[in-house]
């Protein structure tokens, strides 16, 4: 078996690992939503959003049902959302969102990653003032008049309408709103017959810092270290 086979095998395993990570992330979203608002999506907006995201990553139906069932019973893990703040090398601000059933383990792992990759862990509020929490709706752009949609949504809290792509490189439209306007925007889109491919929240930096390529690589290494942790849901930075 030659190098080409080994390279292909490594690519497949990397892809499988990434899919597994996505399923874990969405599974935690489902669990948190069910424990907070019950297993019926009709009366639980957070669960409806989580189910949309599960379908967006092609999470198997039986795995979705098992996640809901487990969270509804007594044996399911109780996940807590905890956000850690700090700096990557070269002064880049980081916010690390985790969903954990063991805060002691998670904080130890986060602290270790900061130290091992030349960063510094901060206290609550040390960098969060540099970010705005936004709701993000990812839309299939097919059949959508972008300019008309942008004008139409301004009165419903639209912050920005950006171009984006999914993991397969397919084009998407990203509708961004202040998180407090999430429900208003969701209703506005549904009233227009537009259903999001996925929905999420993000912490978006209000200003960005540009770095040369070699220094930006240092930042990406610490971000990758956080993203490899199963407790980490998302990592946000102000890297330009």
C-alpha positions in Angstrom: 0.0 0.0 0.0 1.5 3.2 -1.2 1.6 6.8 -0.1 -1.4 7.7 -2.1 -3.5 5.2 -0.2 -2.3 6.4 3.1 -3.0 10.0 2.2 -6.5 9.1 1.0 -7.1 7.1 4.2 -5.9 10.0 6.4 -8.3 12.4 4.5 -11.2 10.0 5.0 -10.5 9.7 8.7 -10.2 13.4 9.1 -13.5 13.9 7.4 -15.1 11.3 9.6 -13.7 12.9 12.7 -15.1 16.3 11.6 -18.6 14.8 11.0 -18.4 13.2 14.4 -17.6 16.5 16.0 -20.5 18.2 14.2 -22.9 15.4 15.4 -21.6 15.8 19.0 -22.1 19.6 18.8 -25.7 19.4 17.5 -26.5 16.6 20.0 -25.5 18.8 22.8 -27.7 21.6 21.3 -30.6 19.2 21.3 -30.0 18.0 24.8 -29.8 21.6 26.2 -32.9 22.6 24.4 -34.9 19.6 25.6 -33.9 20.0 29.2 -34.8 23.7 29.1 -38.1 23.5 27.2 -39.2 19.9 26.8 -39.2 17.4 24.0 -42.0 18.8 21.8 -40.5 21.1 19.1 -43.9 22.8 18.5 -43.6 24.5 21.9 -39.8 24.7 22.1 -38.2 27.2 19.7 -34.7 26.3 20.7 -35.3 22.6 19.9 -36.8 23.5 16.5 -33.6 25.4 15.7 -31.5 22.5 16.9 -33.4 20.1 14.7 -32.9 22.3 11.7 -29.2 22.3 12.4 -29.2 18.5 12.8 -30.8 18.1 9.4 -28.3 20.6 7.9 -25.4 18.3 8.9 -27.2 15.1 7.8 -27.5 13.8 11.4 -29.3 10.4 11.2 -32.9 10.4 12.3 -32.3 7.6 14.9 -29.5 9.6 16.4 -31.7 12.7 16.7 -34.5 10.7 18.3 -32.1 9.1 20.7 -30.7 12.5 21.7 -34.2 13.8 22.5 -35.2 10.6 24.3 -32.0 10.6 26.4 -32.4 14.3 27.3 -36.0 13.7 28.3 -35.1 10.9 30.8 -33.2 10.9 34.1 -29.9 9.5 32.7 -29.0 12.2 30.2 -26.0 14.4 30.8 -26.8 17.9 32.0 -24.7 20.2 29.8 -23.9 23.7 30.9 -22.9 26.5 28.5 -19.7 28.1 29.7 -17.7 30.8 27.8 -14.0 31.3 28.3 -12.1 34.4 27.2 -8.5 35.2 26.6 -5.8 36.0 24.1 -4.1 34.0 21.4 -0.5 34.9 20.5 0.0 38.4 19.1 -2.8 39.9 21.1 -5.7 38.3 19.2 -8.9 38.1 21.3 -10.6 34.8 21.7 -14.0 33.6 23.0 -14.4 29.9 23.5 -17.9 28.6 23.9 -18.2 25.2 25.6 -21.1 22.8 26.5 -19.9 20.7 29.4 -21.1 18.3 32.0 -17.8 18.7 33.9 -16.7 22.3 34.3 -13.5 21.2 36.3 -12.3 19.1 33.4 -13.2 21.7 30.8 -11.5 24.7 32.4 -8.4 22.6 33.0 -8.3 21.7 29.3 -8.9 25.3 28.2 -6.2 26.6 30.5 -3.7 24.0 29.2 -4.4 24.9 25.6 -3.9 28.6 26.2 -0.6 27.9 28.0 0.7 25.3 25.5 0.1 27.5 22.5 1.5 30.8 23.8 -1.9 32.4 24.7 -3.2 33.8 28.0 -6.5 32.9 29.6 -8.5 35.9 30.8 -11.4 36.5 33.2 -15.0 37.0 32.3 -15.4 40.2 30.5 -11.8 40.6 29.5 -12.5 40.4 25.8 -16.3 40.0 25.4 -16.7 43.7 25.2 -15.0 43.5 21.7 -17.8 41.2 20.4 -21.5 41.4 19.6 -23.7 38.3 19.9 -25.6 37.9 16.7 -28.2 35.5 15.4 -27.3 34.0 12.0 -29.7 32.5 9.5 -28.1 30.5 6.6 -30.3 30.5 3.5 -30.2 28.7 0.2 -29.8 31.7 -2.3 -31.7 29.9 -5.1 -34.6 32.0 -6.2 -33.9 34.8 -3.8 -33.6 38.4 -5.0 -30.9 39.5 -2.7 -31.3 43.3 -3.0 -35.1 43.0 -2.5 -34.6 40.7 0.6 -32.1 43.1 2.1 -34.5 46.0 1.8 -37.4 44.0 3.1 -35.6 42.8 6.2 -34.1 46.1 7.4 -37.2 46.8 9.4 -36.9 43.4 11.2 -33.5 44.0 12.7 -31.2 43.1 9.8 -27.5 43.9 10.7 -26.0 42.5 7.5 -26.7 40.2 4.6 -23.4 38.4 3.8 -22.3 35.9 1.2 -21.1 32.5 2.6 -20.6 28.9 1.9 -21.4 25.6 3.5 -18.9 22.8 4.2 -19.3 21.5 0.6 -18.5 24.9 -0.9 -22.1 25.6 -1.9 -23.2 29.3 -1.9 -25.3 30.5 1.0 -26.8 33.9 2.2 -26.1 34.8 5.8 -28.8 36.9 7.5 -27.3 38.5 10.6 -29.3 40.2 13.4 -28.6 41.3 16.9 -29.4 38.2 19.0 -32.3 40.0 20.8 -33.9 40.3 17.4 -33.6 36.6 16.6 -37.3 35.7 17.1 -38.4 38.8 15.1 -36.2 37.9 12.1 -37.2 34.2 12.3 -40.9 35.2 12.1 -40.2 37.6 9.2 -38.4 34.9 7.2 -41.1 32.3 7.8 -43.9 34.8 6.8 -42.1 35.2 3.5 -41.9 31.4 3.0 -38.1 31.4 3.5 -36.8 28.5 5.7 -33.3 28.6 6.9 -30.9 25.8 6.1 -29.5 26.2 9.6 -29.6 28.8 12.4 -27.0 29.6 15.0 -25.6 32.4 17.1 -22.1 33.8 16.8 -19.9 36.3 18.7 -18.8 38.7 16.0 -15.9 41.0 16.6 -16.7 44.7 16.3 -13.2 45.5 15.0 -10.6 43.2 13.6 -6.8 42.9 13.8 -4.8 42.0 10.7 -1.7 39.8 11.0 1.0 38.7 8.6 0.6 35.1 7.5 3.2 33.6 9.8 1.7 35.2 12.9 -1.9 34.4 11.8 -0.7 30.7 11.6 0.1 30.9 15.3 -3.4 32.0 16.0 -4.9 29.2 13.9 -2.9 26.6 15.8 -4.4 27.6 19.1 -7.9 27.8 17.6 -7.4 24.3 16.2 -6.3 23.0 19.6 -9.5 24.4 21.2 -11.7 23.0 18.4 -10.3 19.5 19.0 -11.7 19.5 22.5 -15.1 17.6 22.6 -16.4 20.2 25.1 -15.8 23.1 22.8 -18.8 24.2 20.6 -17.3 27.2 18.8 -14.3 29.5 18.9 -14.5 33.2 17.9 -11.7 35.7 17.4 -11.0 39.2 16.1 -8.4 38.1 13.6 -9.0 40.0 10.4 
